[in-house]
Amino acid sequence: MNKAKRLALLTALILFATTNVMAESVTLRLADQFPLTHFASKTGSQAFIKKVDEMSNKTIKIKHFPAQQLAKASGMLDAVKNRVADIAVCGVVYVSDRMPLSGAAMLPGLFNEVTTDTRAYTKLANKELLEAEFLRHGVRPLWVSLAPVYQLQLTAKESITSLDDIKGKKLRTAGAIMELTAKALGATPVTIGPSDFYLSLQRGTVDGAIYTIPGWRAYSLQEVLNSSTVNAGLGSVAFATLINENVWQGLSPETQSILRKAGEATGAGAAAIFDKVVAKSNEKMKAAGKNIYTLSPAVLEQMNVKLASVEKVWLDQMKSRNLPGDKILEAFKRYLNEQ
């Protein structure tokens, strides 16, 4: 082949490739519950959009709808399932009736490090939970994440020195597992959405929450919460960023690969900084005069005795629904122990 023919062929290939890229250009709507100022938005949706822009040379456009613009936090699964959004960040605790097995990742006392725990839950979501929880709802996970380990937080400034100090306290919880945790500790769980959180604390509708300090500033909770433990280890909230399965199947393999890789990088990146965010937030709240403290070994021992019942109750609940909770929990614990 002479030089002129090679040049003509190369030009044709470039034009063909360019045409394909343009043909594969797509715009996807991404919904989540978080304000743009929330660390979960910055390390989640916003980071994902940036990665997709870079990896696709902006041929894949993500239109972001933050702060519950397209759906409430509890409605994100339906939003992506029904194509209100193409992609949605779903707090699986809000749909525990439809995704009960994912509750294994939220049981108290299983983990302390977000990076390790997110890696384990990612494996669980892409293996055991893929068919059991996600695909049967017409969605699949692009990435999953776990919030920083949850703590006991009160409007009162005094430290908890005995479980008697929280007996009967009304605590805001997110989902069935945290309800079980609050009850096991002698507190009364109350379900409140993010938009009503501040007012409920301000008005005394609840006395506190099982929550994380990094989430305070996004909802101005530092104005109404005055104390938090740092070592209670009360589980976490699992999030799965889901894409509609029909949308997914309609994308080219190249586009799927970009979304998958961007999702994996987003989940791993978020987990890597969460523990640092917790430490930094703790120091800021201490400096602001909040009581950020460590529970004594005696109180922790009391708590562990009470919390042992939560896993058993969860397993019994799964068994009563003919769901393989034991196998899911066994797999999750195995992934947690893998290096």
GUTI-156848 format. One record per residue (C-alpha): residue number from 1; x, y, z. Coordinates in steps of 0.001 Angstrom, whole numbers. Layout:
(NUM,(X,Y,Z))
...
***
This chain:
(1,(0,0,0))
(2,(1502,3318,-1099))
(3,(1741,6397,1088))
(4,(-1301,8115,-438))
(5,(-3534,5081,149))
(6,(-2303,4713,3747))
(7,(-3054,8363,4400))
(8,(-6531,8020,2909))
(9,(-7223,4935,5032))
(10,(-5992,6661,8190))
(11,(-8201,9678,7460))
(12,(-11202,7412,6951))
(13,(-10557,5624,10228))
(14,(-10292,8920,12112))
(15,(-13539,10152,10609))
(16,(-15237,6842,11438))
(17,(-14005,6958,15032))
(18,(-15114,10583,15406))
(19,(-18539,9747,14038))
(20,(-18846,6865,16511))
(21,(-17906,9104,19452))
(22,(-20516,11635,18430))
(23,(-23102,8862,17975))
(24,(-22354,7623,21467))
(25,(-22826,11025,23091))
(26,(-25444,10721,25807))
(27,(-26951,12826,28576))
(28,(-27946,11113,31809))
(29,(-29880,12597,34727))
(30,(-28402,11934,38174))
(31,(-30487,12589,41302))
(32,(-29444,12589,44944))
(33,(-30644,13851,48306))
(34,(-27599,15869,49334))
(35,(-27036,19633,49215))
(36,(-24010,20583,47119))
(37,(-22221,21603,50338))
(38,(-22542,18106,51855))
(39,(-19342,16046,51893))
(40,(-21292,13078,50479))
(41,(-22170,15169,47422))
(42,(-18645,16455,46959))
(43,(-17061,13005,47223))
(44,(-19950,11233,45494))
(45,(-22046,12704,42677))
(46,(-19814,15713,42022))
(47,(-16661,13578,41938))
(48,(-18369,11035,39652))
(49,(-19453,13717,37181))
(50,(-15920,15098,37029))
(51,(-14455,11631,36403))
(52,(-16993,10866,33662))
(53,(-16217,14220,31996))
(54,(-12503,13431,32010))
(55,(-12789,9809,30902))
(56,(-15317,10449,28119))
(57,(-13885,13756,26926))
(58,(-17303,15174,27860))
(59,(-19209,13012,25374))
(60,(-21119,11554,28337))
(61,(-22930,14397,30035))
(62,(-24337,14002,33534))
(63,(-27086,16459,34464))
(64,(-27088,16710,38255))
(65,(-30239,17180,40351))
(66,(-29038,17512,43983))
(67,(-30894,18177,47233))
(68,(-34002,16087,46488))
(69,(-34936,18119,43392))
(70,(-36298,15083,41526))
(71,(-37293,12883,44460))
(72,(-37215,12686,48236))
(73,(-34486,10631,49874))
(74,(-36951,7776,50410))
(75,(-38055,7915,46765))
(76,(-34718,7558,44989))
(77,(-35188,3865,44185))
(78,(-38546,4549,42552))
(79,(-37088,7565,40744))
(80,(-34429,5512,38979))
(81,(-36661,2456,38574))
(82,(-39367,4538,36865))
(83,(-36943,6669,34791))
(84,(-37645,9930,36607))
(85,(-33858,9830,36841))
(86,(-31444,7659,34880))
(87,(-29106,7398,37869))
(88,(-29909,7969,41545))
(89,(-28013,7807,44817))
(90,(-30191,5565,46958))
(91,(-29844,5259,50720))
(92,(-30823,1609,51010))
(93,(-32014,2202,54576))
(94,(-34938,4137,53130))
(95,(-36041,1084,51162))
(96,(-35220,-1620,53691))
(97,(-38601,-3233,53029))
(98,(-37560,-3808,49403))
(99,(-33820,-4250,49905))
(100,(-33672,-5970,53299))
(101,(-30533,-8030,52673))
(102,(-28419,-4904,52245))
(103,(-29039,-4348,55948))
(104,(-26125,-6694,56638))
(105,(-23798,-3791,55894))
(106,(-25457,-1667,58556))
(107,(-25366,-3957,61575))
(108,(-23545,-2397,64556))
(109,(-20200,-3697,65718))
(110,(-18956,-5156,62414))
(111,(-16503,-2483,61306))
(112,(-14550,622,62237))
(113,(-12783,1716,59050))
(114,(-14758,3105,56121))
(115,(-12232,2108,53441))
(116,(-12265,-1569,54427))
(117,(-16009,-1641,54889))
(118,(-16819,11,51564))
(119,(-14520,-2406,49757))
(120,(-16337,-5339,51381))
(121,(-19790,-3941,50616))
(122,(-18760,-3296,46990))
(123,(-17934,-6985,46593))
(124,(-21218,-7948,48227))
(125,(-23232,-5625,45973))
(126,(-21599,-6882,42785))
(127,(-21887,-10542,43727))
(128,(-24438,-11854,46237))
(129,(-26697,-8779,46216))
(130,(-26698,-8093,42472))
(131,(-29453,-10579,41615))
(132,(-31012,-10765,45082))
(133,(-31568,-7023,45609))
(134,(-30764,-4856,42600))
(135,(-31591,-6465,39262))
(136,(-34961,-7667,40448))
(137,(-35888,-3980,40840))
(138,(-34605,-3131,37376))
(139,(-31488,-1302,38581))
(140,(-27789,-2038,39012))
(141,(-25123,-388,41180))
(142,(-22484,1850,39614))
(143,(-20816,2279,42980))
(144,(-21637,1796,46635))
(145,(-20453,3550,49756))
(146,(-20851,3485,53486))
(147,(-21163,6587,55607))
(148,(-18698,7108,58461))
(149,(-19447,4954,61491))
(150,(-22459,6285,63354))
(151,(-22355,7667,66886))
(152,(-24658,8656,69745))
(153,(-25378,12384,69517))
(154,(-27540,14462,71851))
(155,(-28795,18008,72254))
(156,(-27606,17714,75873))
(157,(-23924,18479,76418))
(158,(-23265,15913,79167))
(159,(-21332,12742,78394))
(160,(-23042,9358,78547))
(161,(-21657,7506,81559))
(162,(-24238,4720,81652))
(163,(-26898,3318,79341))
(164,(-29376,4743,81845))
(165,(-28434,8162,80432))
(166,(-30081,7339,77098))
(167,(-32913,5137,78334))
(168,(-36157,6467,76890))
(169,(-34406,9170,74849))
(170,(-35997,9814,71462))
(171,(-33320,9360,68815))
(172,(-33590,10095,65111))
(173,(-32676,6936,63188))
(174,(-32382,6040,59520))
(175,(-33849,2666,58647))
(176,(-34795,-604,60293))
(177,(-31311,-1600,61496))
(178,(-30782,1655,63390))
(179,(-34255,1318,64855))
(180,(-33224,-2072,66240))
(181,(-29984,-545,67537))
(182,(-31780,2299,69323))
(183,(-34274,-99,70891))
(184,(-31505,-2457,72025))
(185,(-29881,467,73860))
(186,(-33160,1400,75544))
(187,(-33875,4482,73413))
(188,(-36940,5256,71299))
(189,(-36268,5402,67539))
(190,(-37922,8158,65486))
(191,(-37870,8260,61676))
(192,(-37273,11793,60347))
(193,(-36201,12870,56867))
(194,(-33165,15113,56305))
(195,(-35272,18204,55589))
(196,(-37030,17952,58982))
(197,(-33976,16960,61013))
(198,(-32980,20429,62282))
(199,(-36472,21516,63361))
(200,(-37130,18229,65156))
(201,(-34002,18716,67267))
(202,(-34694,22421,67815))
(203,(-38268,21815,68950))
(204,(-37383,18848,71152))
(205,(-39351,16370,69061))
(206,(-36244,14222,69404))
(207,(-33452,14341,72002))
(208,(-30684,13402,69634))
(209,(-29708,11033,66865))
(210,(-27635,8125,65733))
(211,(-25653,10099,63182))
(212,(-22212,11342,62078))
(213,(-20450,14626,62824))
(214,(-19373,15246,59185))
(215,(-23042,15618,58303))
(216,(-23691,18367,60864))
(217,(-22704,21442,58862))
(218,(-24730,20547,55769))
(219,(-27904,20785,57870))
(220,(-26595,23313,60468))
(221,(-26952,20665,63180))
(222,(-24027,22154,65129))
(223,(-26567,24759,66237))
(224,(-28744,22172,67988))
(225,(-26548,19151,68764))
(226,(-24047,19556,71595))
(227,(-22386,16185,72169))
(228,(-21215,13124,70293))
(229,(-19377,9902,71034))
(230,(-16424,8915,68856))
(231,(-16215,5181,69565))
(232,(-19792,3879,69849))
(233,(-19569,2001,66518))
(234,(-23309,1945,65816))
(235,(-23149,764,62238))
(236,(-23533,2916,59180))
(237,(-25828,3841,56333))
(238,(-25211,2146,53012))
(239,(-25707,4026,49758))
(240,(-25878,2550,46295))
(241,(-25695,4737,43215))
(242,(-28027,2945,40827))
(243,(-28582,3144,37093))
(244,(-31783,2000,35433))
(245,(-31132,-1424,33902))
(246,(-32894,-624,30614))
(247,(-30824,2549,30309))
(248,(-27700,531,31046))
(249,(-28462,-2097,28424))
(250,(-29065,638,25861))
(251,(-25562,2062,26303))
(252,(-22561,1005,24241))
(253,(-19936,-1245,25879))
(254,(-17517,1711,25798))
(255,(-19961,3957,27650))
(256,(-20727,1210,30162))
(257,(-17010,752,30781))
(258,(-16494,4469,31429))
(259,(-19436,4651,33847))
(260,(-18328,1499,35646))
(261,(-14718,2630,36025))
(262,(-15744,6143,37081))
(263,(-18113,4633,39635))
(264,(-15484,2315,41082))
(265,(-13026,5198,41368))
(266,(-15661,7384,43026))
(267,(-16569,4772,45641))
(268,(-12943,3999,46484))
(269,(-11980,7673,46553))
(270,(-14830,8647,48853))
(271,(-14072,5851,51296))
(272,(-10389,6780,51424))
(273,(-11092,10275,52743))
(274,(-14099,9606,55007))
(275,(-12045,8664,58064))
(276,(-9950,11805,57602))
(277,(-13125,13851,57292))
(278,(-14401,12399,60576))
(279,(-11194,13250,62435))
(280,(-11174,16793,61034))
(281,(-14858,17326,61845))
(282,(-14367,16070,65396))
(283,(-11584,18582,65967))
(284,(-13629,21448,64533))
(285,(-16595,20676,66779))
(286,(-14329,20399,69817))
(287,(-12871,23790,69009))
(288,(-16427,25144,68728))
(289,(-17122,24035,72298))
(290,(-18988,20796,71619))
(291,(-18505,17761,73861))
(292,(-16832,15229,71550))
(293,(-15846,12354,73801))
(294,(-14873,8704,74156))
(295,(-17161,6258,75907))
(296,(-15578,4394,78807))
(297,(-14742,665,78484))
(298,(-17480,-90,81020))
(299,(-20157,1639,78928))
(300,(-18895,8,75744))
(301,(-19150,-3385,77410))
(302,(-22742,-2611,78396))
(303,(-23483,-1605,74830))
(304,(-21925,-4707,73263))
(305,(-24075,-6939,75440))
(306,(-27213,-5107,74338))
(307,(-26215,-4873,70670))
(308,(-25608,-8623,70352))
(309,(-29350,-8982,70013))
(310,(-29522,-6809,66879))
(311,(-27758,-9313,64613))
(312,(-29958,-12138,65895))
(313,(-33145,-10148,65361))
(314,(-32043,-9240,61840))
(315,(-31232,-12849,60973))
(316,(-34586,-14000,62364))
(317,(-36346,-11340,60285))
(318,(-34609,-12491,57120))
(319,(-35443,-16125,57873))
(320,(-39117,-15272,58419))
(321,(-39169,-13764,54922))
(322,(-37406,-16797,53412))
(323,(-34372,-14658,52611))
(324,(-30746,-15927,52856))
(325,(-29654,-13480,55522))
(326,(-27203,-15949,57023))
(327,(-25394,-16448,53707))
(328,(-25300,-12726,52976))
(329,(-23938,-11869,56425))
(330,(-21387,-14675,56206))
(331,(-20182,-13361,52836))
(332,(-19978,-9784,54114))
(333,(-17938,-10806,57162))
(334,(-15643,-12816,54879))
(335,(-15093,-9820,52607))
(336,(-14403,-7628,55659))
(337,(-11597,-9989,56679))
(338,(-10022,-10081,53229))
(339,(-6939,-7952,52654))
***
